[in-house]
Structures are given as structure tokens and as C-alpha cells.
Amino acid sequence: MRVLREDGEDRQVRDDGGGGADVVIVGSGVVGAACAEALTRRGACVLVLDRGPLAAGTTACGEGDLLVSNKAPGPGLTLAQASLSRWPRLLAALREELGPGRAECEYEVKGGLAVATGEPEGAALCDFAAAQRAAGVDARELAPGEAAAYEPHLTPGVRAAVHYPQDAQLQPVLATTSLLAAVRARGGRIRTGVDVAGVETGRDGRAVGVRTSEGRIPCGAVVNACGPWAGEFAAAAGAPLPVLPRRGTVLVTAPLPHGTVRHKVYDAGYADTARSADPGLQVSAVVEATQAGTVLIGSSRQRCGFDGTLRAGVLRALARGAAQLFPVLGGVPVMRAYGGFRPYTPDHLPVVGEDPRRPGLWHATGHEGAGIGLAAATGELLAELWAGEPPHLDPEPFRVQRFAAARFGRENGWH
Ligand SMILES: Cc1cc2nc3c(=O)[nH]c(=O)nc-3n(C[C@H](O)[C@H](O)[C@H](O)COP(=O)(O)OP(=O)(O)OC[C@H]3O[C@@H](n4cnc5c(N)ncnc54)[C@H](O)[C@@H]3O)c2cc1C
């Protein structure tokens, strides 16, 4: 394949049989899939590569919440609001395109409920909600005792509660495979079991292909959608990125009677633990049911590299927090526990856009605990920037250049 550069000069990249593409997307998680969907909608010839099975990375570990409730006003909330409104329109468009029975992803606007059992936490929760309301979030403070009408099994010790009717949920693997089904239907290619080791560059340093376990594949652009492995991939591509794994563990109960837990319910400390930079273990109580009746109990956060050990202390802390919020959960059977690695960045914002150190290399990663929620707007933003369209939201806060000023930038020779 002949790859045409922006300056008009072209360069032959040996094609070892992979077949070239306008854009190679590395990673078939929800973020890579959303980018592939948005790019193919614009006519791009796309190849998605993953070293594992489809959507089997962090995406397979997520509860699938699409939340605005835990976001403080700022660019992260703006992206979450854009994505929250985009997901149902995107799923409807996919259903229309793919036909009946497709793109059914258990999408549900179930609402979120943030609760505090202490007075100071309650005051902080209400202040946080007031700031969110000013930023356009529907955040409704409940009167004392009103929370029980929303969640009959909730502890009577609740002092303050805020209802977030906009919070939604979907099944992340179904959503991802639906996006990829549309990519395939439009002629895009998806290959699993292909490890991408690095990026091929032209004489000017521009990315013109990828080196894979199955040979070289030429392309016009490469998207790093490697989730928690994005830092490793970026380093191999010669453009380091401060994306690190942040471990999370979830307990899953046996199916419980319908209505035992109705919303996503979490304690007031949840937003703080999500925003914390502390590498140590952080636990806050997060409880919600799935459509199958199981109840998912989180949430833990810890920066311990890619150590996937399930630790009894973490499981105990999760179970204790959940039973404090919902005493009924103290006596129910737990079916299993699992964990995953959130793609963490130091400022808790994703990285979306082209890397000026390595033109032709794009990033769509670093969504930490919100990548499922943020994927719809992320894919759209990346495709808009790639196509030279006016972006639907300000891309500046998400540009990779923001790390240049920080210690990370200095350590990586970025001035
Ligand atoms: C316990 C837990 C609960 C969560 N709950 C939620 C939630 O409720 N809502 C929410 O929005 N978010 C949630 N998240 C976060 C969310 O799951 C992630 O932000 C999101 O899945 C990231 O998607 P991704 O596509 O960037 O990464 P991934 O899904 O990890 O996909 C990256 C892919 O890249 C592939 N890859 C990596 N390196 C290479 C390479 N060199 N060559 C080829 N392939 C490569 C991997 O195999 C992987 O499939 C949760 C996370 C955890 C751990």
C-alpha cells in the first residue's frame, strides 16, 4: 500500500499481508470500537487489531454505568454529558442500520442515588450537587426520609441523598460488539490475536504503519486505544504517555428478587475516591443490580501495577461497605468476584487526539473508571478531529500536550 503524506511525499511500507488501512486502531475495547464506528461512518477504511479476544480487556470488567453524578464541573463532566446524550442516539442508529434484534445492549436510564450517613458528608454532598446543577446536571436533593421511597432496603441511617435521574447503564461488551458489527457491515476489518509491537515511521518521524506479530501493516494513522496498556504502547511508539493501571474489584451476588436494589447507589465519598491521586487502596460503597438480578458491589481503587490478585482485605471492605448501605446484603450469597485495571491518568482526564511528537499517532485512552460512559463522545471527537470537522466539544483539555508542562513532560524531554 502507498501511504500519502500530508506534504505530498509518499513512502512505501512493506505490507506483510495484513492489508493496509486509512486508520489502524489498536484495541477492540469500547473506546477503540467507538472510534472505529465514528471513523467508518465518515468513510474511513479501518482495521481494528487486538492481541486478545474482542472486548475482553477492561471493557469486560465494567459495570457499564453511564454517569454524570460522580463528575465535578469541568471538562470531564462536559465529555460525560455529551456522551450520555449521544449513547441512546448512537444505539438507535445502530439498530436501524443493523436490523431487528441487533444493538440491544440492556440500555436503561435507571438513575443514580448518592447518599451520606454523616452530617458533614451530607453537607458536602449537597454542595457538590449544587455546583453540578449550575453545570446543567439534573441533581435533586431528597427530603429527609424520602430516600426510602427510592430504595426501600436502604439503611435508615441516611442523612442526605441526591437523586440523579440522568444516570444510565448498559452492558459494555454488548455495546462494544454492536459498534464493531457496524464497523464490519461498513467494510471495516477486525482481527484478534494480533499483538501490535510498535509503529513504523517515515523519514520525518510520521507514523506510516504498525509492526505486529503477523508482520507490518501500512496505514495513514494509528489510534492507540490500548486502555490500561496505552502507556506501554505509547512508549513503544516513541511517544510516552502517563497512562497507568488502576485496579478495581467487584463482588457479584447471586440473583436477588427484583427491586432489592433499584438504582446505582453509592456513598458520598465515591466521587472523591475516583478523583484521588493516592496510589494506595481506596474503597467506597457502590451498589447496583443488573437486569439478570445479580447485584454488583464495588468499588475499590489501587495502583498496584498489573497485579490481578484478588485480596481478602479488599473483598471484606467491599462487602462491609455494601452491607452498611443495604443491611439486607449482609446475608445474601456471593457468586463470584472479579477485577480489572482502569486506565488512569494523573489528572483523571482521557487523552484524545493526535500526538505532535509522532504525527499520525492518535490517542483515545486514559478514561479510567468512566470509559464506557465516555466512549460515545470520545469516538465522535476523535473522528471529527481526524476528518478536520469542527469538534462538538472543546478538545483542548484532552490533548496530549497538557502533560508537557508537568513533571512527566520534563522527564520525557518534552519542552
Ligand atoms: C471494576 C471496574 C468497573 C468499571 N465500571 C465502569 C462503569 O461502570 N462505567 C464506565 O464508564 N467505566 C467503568 N470502568 C472503566 C471502563 O471499563 C474503562 O474505562 C474502559 O473499559 C476502557 O476501555 P478501553 O477500550 O480504553 O480499554 P480496554 O477495554 O482495556 O481495551 C484495550 C484493548 O487493547 C488491547 N491491547 C492492548 N495493548 C495491545 C497491543 N500492544 N496490541 C494489540 N492489542 C492491545 C487489549 O487486549 C484490550 O482488549 C470500570 C473499570 C473497572 C476495572
The ligand as an ORCA input file, in Angstrom:
! r2SCAN-3c Opt
* xyz 0 1
  C     -14.046     -2.953     38.061
  C     -14.282     -1.903     37.017
  C     -15.547     -1.335     36.891
  C     -15.776     -0.336     35.944
  N     -17.027      0.189     35.805
  C     -17.256      1.145     34.864
  C     -18.546      1.695     34.683
  O     -19.494      1.296     35.328
  N     -18.708      2.677     33.754
  C     -17.662      3.132     32.990
  O     -17.874      4.029     32.187
  N     -16.441      2.614     33.129
  C     -16.189      1.635     34.036
  N     -14.957      1.116     34.190
  C     -13.892      1.633     33.348
  C     -14.015      1.107     31.934
  O     -14.177     -0.297     31.986
  C     -12.774      1.509     31.132
  O     -12.548      2.909     31.220
  C     -12.972      1.155     29.661
  O     -13.401     -0.173     29.517
  C     -11.694      1.355     28.895
  O     -11.919      0.889     27.594
  P     -10.740      0.823     26.557
  O     -11.329      0.434     25.255
  O      -9.951      2.083     26.640
  O      -9.757     -0.311     27.146
  P      -9.883     -1.898     27.105
  O     -11.274     -2.361     27.199
  O      -8.921     -2.423     28.116
  O      -9.376     -2.265     25.659
  C      -7.999     -2.167     25.310
  C      -7.690     -3.319     24.374
  O      -6.389     -3.106     23.838
  C      -5.797     -4.359     23.640
  N      -4.339     -4.134     23.561
  C      -3.563     -3.527     24.478
  N      -2.299     -3.458     24.046
  C      -2.281     -4.048     22.810
  C      -1.268     -4.276     21.848
  N       0.007     -3.888     22.043
  N      -1.584     -4.915     20.698
  C      -2.866     -5.326     20.471
  N      -3.878     -5.112     21.357
  C      -3.593     -4.468     22.505
  C      -6.235     -5.162     24.857
  O      -6.146     -6.548     24.607
  C      -7.641     -4.677     25.083
  O      -8.606     -5.521     24.501
  C     -14.698      0.105     35.109
  C     -13.449     -0.482     35.228
  C     -13.233     -1.481     36.170
  C     -11.863     -2.096     36.273
*
